[in-house]
Amino acid sequence: MTEDMSMKIGRHKRVIAVYPHTSKLDYMYHMMYVASLDILHTRAKTVINSKFMSTPIIGQVASLFGAISVQDDGGTFDYIYDKLNHMENFYLFISPKGSIAPAKWKTGYYNLAKKLNAELVVVGLDYVKRELVIGDYFYVGDMTFEETTKRLQGDMAHIHPLNTEYLEYESPHMYSLEDPNSFGDLGDLAFLIIVVVIVIVAVALIVLANR
């Protein structure tokens, strides 16, 4: 993470960051970036499905990195709003489709941005360039949900996710011959092991940095 990118993040107070979500590994790298950036330690919040949060070890670790556990049975919007409304500074990471598989974008991110008066931005991991990409920040203003979604998906189209077959929008990477998936198909156990190891290292770095 460059100093310029850290300064770019720091200039914005209330942010809802939408990202292309095509793999469980996305969250693993997310935790690494949060751990490595002081400015995100207290500001970062991430919407996580309650099923994921109930996983032993992973749930507890995710809580340390600002996870907001939500269920699929309604009430999610009000719950997230209440969590963030009292905060002067926050950086909420949210997948608009709410899953890894392709799905139509939900209106939650849009309504939160309007009601919380938060800026929107695309943030994503480019698995080919192996870097974190941050788009342009903007307020919804008078834009409709459809117009906002189109703009954000246009920014996302420049990011190469891990599994392009799970994209829910048109992107040149859908037809790319480049294969960023050097990990192959990871099972839940392998994913758990990787997350635990990475998080232990990340937490150790935070402790050392605060000494």
FIFI-330415 format. One line per field, with one value per residue (C-alpha): residue number from 1; residue in one letter; y, z, x. Coordinates in pm, whole numbers, plus 50000, padded with zeros to 5 digits. Example, Ala and Ser with C-alpha at 12.3 -4.5 7.8 and 13.67 -1.06 7.14 Angstrom:
<rs>
resi 1,2
resn A,S
c2 49550,49894
c3 50780,50714
c1 51230,51367
</rs>
This chain:
<rs>
resi 1,2,3,4,5,6,7,8,9,10,11,12,13,14,15,16,17,18,19,20,21,22,23,24,25,26,27,28,29,30,31,32,33,34,35,36,37,38,39,40,41,42,43,44,45,46,47,48,49,50,51,52,53,54,55,56,57,58,59,60,61,62,63,64,65,66,67,68,69,70,71,72,73,74,75,76,77,78,79,80,81,82,83,84,85,86,87,88,89,90,91,92,93,94,95,96,97,98,99,100,101,102,103,104,105,106,107,108,109,110,111,112,113,114,115,116,117,118,119,120,121,122,123,124,125,126,127,128,129,130,131,132,133,134,135,136,137,138,139,140,141,142,143,144,145,146,147,148,149,150,151,152,153,154,155,156,157,158,159,160,161,162,163,164,165,166,167,168,169,170,171,172,173,174,175,176,177,178,179,180,181,182,183,184,185,186,187,188,189,190,191,192,193,194,195,196,197,198,199,200,201,202,203,204,205,206,207,208,209,210,211
resn M,T,E,D,M,S,M,K,I,G,R,H,K,R,V,I,A,V,Y,P,H,T,S,K,L,D,Y,M,Y,H,M,M,Y,V,A,S,L,D,I,L,H,T,R,A,K,T,V,I,N,S,K,F,M,S,T,P,I,I,G,Q,V,A,S,L,F,G,A,I,S,V,Q,D,D,G,G,T,F,D,Y,I,Y,D,K,L,N,H,M,E,N,F,Y,L,F,I,S,P,K,G,S,I,A,P,A,K,W,K,T,G,Y,Y,N,L,A,K,K,L,N,A,E,L,V,V,V,G,L,D,Y,V,K,R,E,L,V,I,G,D,Y,F,Y,V,G,D,M,T,F,E,E,T,T,K,R,L,Q,G,D,M,A,H,I,H,P,L,N,T,E,Y,L,E,Y,E,S,P,H,M,Y,S,L,E,D,P,N,S,F,G,D,L,G,D,L,A,F,L,I,I,V,V,V,I,V,I,V,A,V,A,L,I,V,L,A,N,R
c2 50000,50329,50644,50826,50570,50600,50978,50936,50719,50957,51259,51107,51085,50876,50622,50326,50118,49864,49587,49300,48984,48657,48454,48383,48498,48856,48888,48733,49003,49264,49179,49203,49556,49666,49528,49706,50050,50245,50471,50175,50003,50184,50302,49984,49804,49512,49359,48984,48714,48568,48216,48315,48486,48171,47978,47896,48122,48309,48483,48600,48720,48898,49089,49228,49370,49554,49291,49371,49045,49046,48788,48721,48754,49132,49430,49455,49816,49959,49749,49873,50231,50228,50090,50370,50674,50775,50747,51059,50853,50513,50309,50050,49769,49606,49372,49515,49172,49018,48694,48545,48409,48650,48833,49155,49444,49527,49884,49875,50041,50320,50394,50388,50635,50875,50846,50860,51132,50911,50908,50606,50452,50130,49942,49609,49368,49324,48969,49010,49336,49217,49553,49731,49961,50262,50448,50802,50911,51073,51155,51012,51352,51339,51021,50733,50383,50267,50555,50502,50129,50184,50426,50193,49889,50090,50152,49786,49675,49791,49552,49187,48976,48623,48439,48628,48375,48518,48873,49012,49302,49340,49353,49297,49058,48816,48724,48758,48476,48582,48350,48513,48204,48059,47914,47669,47561,47599,47403,47545,47381,47522,47863,47846,47753,48040,48293,48186,48205,48543,48690,48569,48741,49056,49078,49026,49317,49541,49455,49522,49851,49974,49898
c3 50000,49892,50102,49826,49845,50223,50193,49932,50169,50458,50275,50282,50600,50526,50250,50113,49906,49669,49533,49279,49486,49309,49566,49938,49899,49849,50220,50317,50124,50259,50614,50511,50377,50683,50907,50710,50705,51030,50887,50837,51173,51338,51031,50825,50840,50621,50565,50625,50605,50946,50816,50755,51091,51269,51139,51429,51450,51129,51290,51589,51371,51131,51424,51500,51148,51172,51034,51053,51064,50871,50801,50493,50670,50649,50866,50722,50605,50938,51126,50919,50926,51306,51327,51113,51173,51495,51335,51202,50997,50843,50541,50471,50232,50076,49787,49611,49490,49835,49718,49518,49244,48978,49099,49045,49255,49561,49650,50000,49910,49726,50003,50267,50067,50042,50400,50556,50316,50233,49926,49698,49547,49379,49559,49432,49411,49061,49062,48736,48826,49189,49333,49511,49281,49413,49179,49190,49493,49434,49606,49473,49455,49213,49042,49031,49152,48792,48699,49008,48948,48586,48688,48956,48729,48468,48720,48825,48465,48480,48767,48699,48974,49063,48903,48600,48542,48850,48715,48700,48466,48128,48149,47898,48151,48095,47770,47888,47835,48143,48436,48775,48962,49060,49371,49192,49354,49728,49962,50284,50494,50282,50293,50671,50712,50487,50667,51011,50910,50742,51030,51290,51094,51051,51419,51511,51286,51446,51795,51698,51530,51844,52084
c1 50000,50158,50160,49969,49687,49677,49645,49372,49170,49228,49082,48733,48524,48215,48260,48070,48310,48157,48374,48363,48311,48393,48586,48622,48980,48858,48789,49121,49307,49069,49177,49541,49494,49298,49572,49846,49682,49658,49390,49154,49202,48912,48721,48683,48349,48248,47906,47936,47669,47584,47652,48014,48036,47917,48220,48456,48762,48677,48381,48582,48867,48632,48485,48831,48840,48508,48269,47897,47704,47375,47106,46896,46560,46519,46608,46957,46936,46820,47074,47368,47239,47217,47572,47715,47499,47675,48020,48189,48434,48376,48476,48206,48296,47992,47918,47608,47498,47541,47700,47985,47758,47624,47315,47125,47253,47044,46948,47101,47432,47250,47001,47275,47484,47191,47069,47416,47535,47833,48053,48058,48370,48476,48753,48876,49162,49303,49434,49629,49803,49819,49724,49442,49245,49052,48819,48681,48478,48139,47810,47485,47319,47027,47142,46894,46978,47011,47243,47457,47483,47584,47859,47998,47987,48172,48450,48449,48492,48855,48935,49026,48867,48973,48682,48553,48273,48100,48078,47726,47812,47977,48356,48638,48791,48502,48672,49030,49277,49473,49412,49472,49358,49693,49534,49306,48982,49022,48801,48662,48934,49215,49050,49020,49386,49499,49280,49403,49769,49730,49533,49786,50061,49850,49762,50126,50222,49961,50086,50446,50354,50175,50459
</rs>
